[in-house]
Amino acid sequence: MLNKITWIAMITLMIGVTTAKAADVYLDQAGSSSTIDITQQGDGNRVGSSSERTTINGSSADIDISQDGSSNTVDIETGSSTTAPDIDVVQDGSSNELNIDLGSVSDPAIDVNVVGSSNKVDVCGTVTTAASSVTDAVCGTDMSQDYIGVDIDIANSSDSNKIAIGRSGITGTDGTTEVKVSIGGTTAGSDSNIVNITQDSTTESGVVDLTIDGTGNEINITQGDGL
C-alpha cells in the first residue's frame, strides 16, 4: 500500500529542518512498513499540535523523531487500524513536551529519551490534563492494547521533568506488560522529577522497572484490578 503523507511533511522529511526559525511538521501517515525520520534543531519547533496531531495508521511503521533545542513539542496519535508501530523520540533541551495518545492499536513499542530539565512526557490513551509548570499530567483514558512496551529514560542532571503513563489491559488477554523508567545515572543524579504510572487490568500482570538516581523525585505507581 502506498503511504499517504501531507506535502509539507514530505518536504520536511526529505530535507530535514536546520534553520534557526521554528518549524512545524503535520503528518498523516497511512500504509505498511513505513520509515519516517524527523530531525528538528532549534527552539519552538512542533511535530503536530494539540489540535492537529500527527496521525499514524497502518502496520509496522518505524517513526524516529529527534528535537535538539527548547520549547519544542511532539503530539502523536494512532488510528484505529494501526498495528505494531515503533515510535522513538529524543528530546534534548528544556521545556519540551511530548504527548503520545495510543487508541485502538496493537503491539506498539515506545522508546523516549529526555535530556534536559522541565520537560513533560505523556503516554496515554487520551490526555485529560497536560503537564505544566504547576500541574502534573493526568491520563483521561489508559492505553488498552494487546501489548505495550514503554521505555522512558531521563538522562543525568535532568531535573523537574513530569512523566505520565497509563495502561489498562484487554478483557480475555493474558500476558505481562512492562513499563520501564530510568532517572539519572551513575555519573550524576536527576532531581525533583515527577512520575505517575497507572496499570489496571483484570487479566494481565503489570510490571514496572524503575531506576532512580537523584533527590526529591516523586514516584506514584497505581496497580490494580478495575481501578
Buried (B, 14 or more C-beta within 10 A) or exposed (E): EEBBBBEEBBEBBEEBBEEEEBBBBBBBBBBBEBEBEBBBBBBBBBBBBEEEBBBBBBBBBBBBBBBBBBBBBBBBBBBEEBBBBBBBBBBBBBBBBBBBBBBBBBBBBBBBBBBBBBBBBBBBBBBEEBBEEEEBBBBEBBBBBBBBBBBBBBBBBBBBBBBBBBBBBBEEBEEEBBBBBBBBBEEEBBBBBBBBBBBBBEEBEBEBEEEBBBEEBEBEBEBEEEE
